[in-house]
């Protein structure tokens, strides 16, 4: 009589096949969608899933601004992001992270890019001045630069029919949100 052999083989580069998935977040519940995406990124949907080996697929999320927040998550839940750098911890309520700008057209989809740092920041009253050509908030002895970088960024964004906003607190870094229509 022959013995049956049940050997478990771990995932390796030879057997792992990675696919690309595009997820449309329009009207999807945030928690459920996040769970499915996390499972796909880890590779838990595959028969050869091995916890210590990366066998997950690639995921692209589109229309993330149209995700549905159920219950009181929009007003109450704290979302925490950490950049990995000192002072890089950001906490905000979902409602505070959404843009309340009348320039956003509800009929258009936007590509939204956020850039954050934990640098010197600036006072909120200077949020428009920083986009002026050759505008610096500090003298050339304090910080290097010409004052044209953000002016160029704004011009590029406006040439693509988009807009850029800035929020900051002094000594707590800055956040720049860029919105460009998807057409």
C-alpha positions as CSV (number, residue, x, y, z in Angstrom):
1,X,0.0,0.0,0.0
2,X,1.3,3.4,-0.9
3,X,1.5,6.3,1.5
4,X,-0.2,9.5,0.6
5,X,2.0,12.6,0.9
6,X,0.5,15.9,1.9
7,X,3.3,18.4,1.6
8,X,2.5,22.0,1.9
9,X,4.4,24.2,-0.5
10,X,5.0,27.9,0.3
11,X,4.4,30.6,-2.3
12,X,7.6,31.6,-4.2
13,X,8.5,33.7,-7.3
14,X,7.9,30.8,-9.6
15,X,4.2,30.3,-8.8
16,X,3.1,33.8,-7.9
17,X,1.1,35.5,-10.7
18,X,0.3,39.1,-10.1
19,X,-2.6,40.8,-11.7
20,X,-3.8,44.5,-11.8
21,X,-7.2,45.4,-10.5
22,X,-9.0,48.7,-11.0
23,X,-11.6,49.4,-8.3
24,X,-14.3,52.1,-8.9
25,X,-15.1,53.5,-5.4
26,X,-18.3,55.3,-6.6
27,X,-21.0,54.6,-4.1
28,X,-19.0,51.8,-2.3
29,X,-19.0,51.5,1.5
30,X,-15.6,52.6,2.8
31,X,-15.0,49.7,5.3
32,X,-16.1,46.9,3.0
33,X,-14.2,48.2,0.0
34,X,-11.1,48.7,2.2
35,X,-11.3,45.1,3.5
36,X,-11.5,43.6,0.0
37,X,-8.6,45.8,-1.3
38,X,-6.5,44.8,1.7
39,X,-7.2,41.2,1.1
40,X,-6.3,41.5,-2.6
41,X,-3.1,43.4,-1.8
42,X,-2.0,40.6,0.6
43,X,-3.0,37.8,-1.8
44,X,-5.5,36.2,0.6
45,X,-7.8,35.5,-2.4
46,X,-5.3,33.1,-3.9
47,X,-5.1,29.3,-3.1
48,X,-1.3,29.5,-2.6
49,X,-1.5,32.4,0.0
50,X,1.5,32.3,2.3
51,X,1.6,34.9,5.1
52,X,5.4,35.5,5.0
53,X,5.6,36.0,1.2
54,X,4.2,38.8,-0.9
55,X,1.8,37.1,-3.3
56,X,-0.7,40.0,-3.6
57,X,-2.0,41.8,-6.6
58,X,-1.8,45.4,-7.6
59,X,-4.8,47.6,-7.0
60,X,-5.7,51.1,-8.4
61,X,-8.7,52.9,-6.9
62,X,-10.5,55.5,-9.0
63,X,-13.2,57.9,-7.9
64,X,-12.1,57.6,-4.3
65,X,-13.9,60.9,-3.4
66,X,-17.2,59.3,-4.1
67,X,-16.9,56.6,-1.5
68,X,-19.8,56.3,1.0
69,X,-19.2,56.8,4.7
70,X,-21.9,55.2,6.8
71,X,-23.2,56.1,10.2
72,X,-21.4,59.0,11.9
73,X,-18.0,58.4,10.3
74,X,-18.2,61.6,8.3
75,X,-18.5,63.8,11.5
76,X,-17.0,61.8,14.3
77,X,-14.4,59.2,13.3
78,X,-10.7,60.3,13.6
79,X,-8.5,59.3,10.7
80,X,-4.8,59.2,11.5
81,X,-2.0,59.3,9.0
82,X,1.7,59.0,9.9
83,X,4.4,59.9,7.4
84,X,7.2,58.1,9.3
85,X,9.0,61.3,9.9
86,X,9.2,63.3,13.2
87,X,6.1,65.4,13.5
88,X,4.4,63.5,10.6
89,X,1.3,62.4,12.5
90,X,-1.9,64.0,11.1
91,X,-5.3,63.5,12.6
92,X,-8.5,64.7,11.0
93,X,-12.2,64.0,10.8
94,X,-13.4,63.0,7.4
95,X,-15.6,66.0,7.0
96,X,-12.6,68.3,7.6
97,X,-10.6,66.6,4.9
98,X,-13.1,67.1,2.2
99,X,-12.8,70.3,0.1
100,X,-15.5,72.9,0.6
101,X,-14.7,74.8,-2.5
102,X,-17.4,76.1,-4.8
103,X,-15.1,75.6,-7.8
104,X,-15.6,71.8,-7.7
105,X,-18.2,70.9,-10.3
106,X,-20.4,67.9,-9.2
107,X,-20.7,66.8,-12.8
108,X,-16.9,66.3,-13.2
109,X,-14.5,63.7,-11.9
110,X,-11.2,65.1,-10.5
111,X,-7.7,63.7,-10.1
112,X,-6.8,64.7,-6.6
113,X,-3.1,64.9,-5.5
114,X,-2.1,65.8,-2.0
115,X,1.4,66.8,-1.0
116,X,2.2,67.2,2.7
117,X,5.4,68.0,4.6
118,X,6.3,68.6,8.2
119,X,8.5,71.6,7.5
120,X,8.3,75.2,8.8
121,X,4.7,75.8,7.6
122,X,3.2,79.3,7.3
123,X,0.5,81.4,8.9
124,X,-3.0,80.8,7.3
125,X,-3.2,84.4,6.1
126,X,-0.4,83.8,3.6
127,X,-2.1,80.9,1.9
128,X,-2.6,83.0,-1.3
129,X,0.6,85.0,-1.2
130,X,2.8,81.9,-1.3
131,X,1.6,81.3,-4.9
132,X,2.8,84.7,-6.2
133,X,5.8,84.9,-8.5
134,X,9.0,85.7,-6.5
135,X,7.1,85.7,-3.2
136,X,8.9,84.4,-0.1
137,X,7.8,84.6,3.4
138,X,11.4,84.7,4.7
139,X,14.5,86.5,3.7
140,X,17.2,84.8,1.6
141,X,19.4,84.7,4.7
142,X,17.0,82.4,6.5
143,X,15.9,80.0,3.7
144,X,17.3,79.4,0.2
145,X,15.0,79.7,-2.9
146,X,13.7,82.1,-5.4
147,X,10.0,82.1,-4.6
148,X,9.0,80.8,-8.0
149,X,8.3,77.1,-7.3
150,X,4.7,77.3,-6.2
151,X,3.9,80.0,-8.8
152,X,5.0,77.6,-11.5
153,X,3.0,74.7,-9.9
154,X,-0.1,76.9,-9.8
155,X,0.4,78.0,-13.5
156,X,0.7,74.3,-14.6
157,X,-2.4,73.3,-12.6
158,X,-4.4,76.2,-14.0
159,X,-3.3,75.4,-17.6
160,X,-5.0,72.0,-17.0
161,X,-8.2,73.7,-15.8
162,X,-7.5,72.7,-12.2
163,X,-6.7,74.5,-9.0
164,X,-4.5,74.2,-6.0
165,X,-5.1,75.0,-2.3
166,X,-2.8,75.3,0.6
167,X,-3.4,74.8,4.3
168,X,-0.8,75.1,7.0
169,X,0.0,75.9,10.6
170,X,3.3,77.6,11.5
171,X,5.9,75.1,12.5
172,X,3.6,72.2,11.7
173,X,4.1,71.7,8.0
174,X,1.9,72.4,5.0
175,X,-0.6,70.6,2.8
176,X,-1.2,71.3,-0.8
177,X,-4.3,69.8,-2.6
178,X,-4.3,69.8,-6.4
179,X,-7.5,69.1,-8.3
180,X,-7.4,68.5,-12.1
181,X,-10.5,67.5,-14.1
182,X,-10.4,64.0,-15.7
183,X,-11.2,65.1,-19.2
